[in-house]
Amino acid sequence: MLQSADMKEAKIIPRYILPKLRAALKDTPAVLIHGPRQSGKSTLAQIIGEEKGYQYFTFDDLGVLSAAREDPIGFVADLPGKAILDEAQKAPELFSSLKMAIDRDRRPGRFILTGSANVLFVPKLADSLAGRMEIIPLFPLAQCELEAAKPLFLNSLFAGKIIKRRSKRLGRELIERVLRGGYPVPVRRATWPRRRDWYRDYANSLIQRDIRDLSRLSTFDALPKLLALAAGQTARLQNLSELSGPFELSRPTIRHYLNLLEKIFVLDFLQAWHSNQIKRLIKSAKLHLGDTGLAGALLGLTVDDVVENRTLFGQLLETFVYNELKRQASWEEEPFSFYHFRDKDKYEVDLVIQRGLRSVGIEVKAAATVTEKDFRGLKRLRKLLGEKFAGGIVLYDGEHSLSFGDQLQAVPMNAIWSNQ
């Protein structure tokens, strides 16, 4: 069973992105840690700050925010040699002043910024510090971090290694992991109802605070219901008609709302794998919630609900695996790109992960058994990729790693977060 959250309450769980952050501060004037609110950005920044002598400023403090907005040039000029600027997206006026300060003095590691809204969606913010700032994503906690296990899964796949693993079936524990999610605060709570309460409050806070900061919407009434509907569609192709159906709102308006939720890292749109030489591919993006704990709370689920509804569990599990591997990829020096694959003949693969010129395919299955039929989409992907195909995996809740032919394997689910 999962470890009691009370056992971990007294200590900070180490974040595996920390070496990458330290490396960036050695050669880059400004580093932005960005990710969803409450994912641990401020804690991570302050850990570095205590190590390296940074002074901390947060724009959640209305006095600090007002000073920065009223006189951004003077505010930046008065900053110490090393400064942490927390929730920097709240003071976009500062970015031009930071640019000028960096151009006058390009010493590395001068500024650590954090942001709960994706600055890549705000061109003025991103462009003003282009070439002067490195962006480090910080997601909620990954299973590897929670288990203090070295992440080996992605590199093993691309190295062409056979993943030999023997495991007990996880069963109910897997459902508990999916519903626990990865946000540091609810992870420390001992029961799902207590975690669910936190996630619900968190969702309300996001809509009332972050969306209000980003948008001039006159009313936010539709957003809670839209977010719950999106949770029910996690791991499915984005369908604006279904999402707009319960509202008296146009599809462009619904799309705008979804984009706002994407900007604050609540939703993620997984793009379709494509090739200019192949015409029969589905190009629609898949919708994924940014965390399955949040998805479960929005849907009002209990563990027993998920046990009984295997279709919904399959969706949540696919999102869980996608989030886990995306979090692991963020720690690596080489970039990874994530896609899904589907063609008009109904061949599909849940995840296609690309590194350089090579790709691996991953199919996620909630069941404890696996058959040849589960490799149907992976075989099609292997044929299309040819020499660029690095391997195909079916993750399942079983006990053994099993070979299913050339570069194809069934692997127990916990191989993605355990190195034992």
Secondary structure, 3 states (H helix, E strand, C coil): CCCCHHHCCCCCCCCCCHHHHHHHHHHCCEEEEECCCCCCHHHHHHHHHHHHCCEEEECCCHHHHHHHHHCHHHHHHCCCCCEEEECHHHCCCHHHHHHHHHHHCCCCCCEEEEECCCHHHCHHHHHHCCCCEEEEECCCCCHHHHHCCCCCHHHHHHCCCCCCCECCCCCHHHHHHHHHCCCHHHHCCCCHHHHHHHHHHHHHHHHHHHHHHHCCCCCCCHHHHHHHHHHHCCCEECCHHHHHCCCCCCHHHHHHHHHHHHHCCCEEEECECCCCCCCCECCCCEEEECCHHHHHHHCCCCHHHHHHCHHHHHHHHHHHHHHHHHHHHCCCCCCCEEEEEEECCCCEEEEEEEECCEEEEEEECCCCCCCHHHHHHHHHHHHHHHHHEEEEEEEECCCECEECCCCEEEEEHHHHCCCC
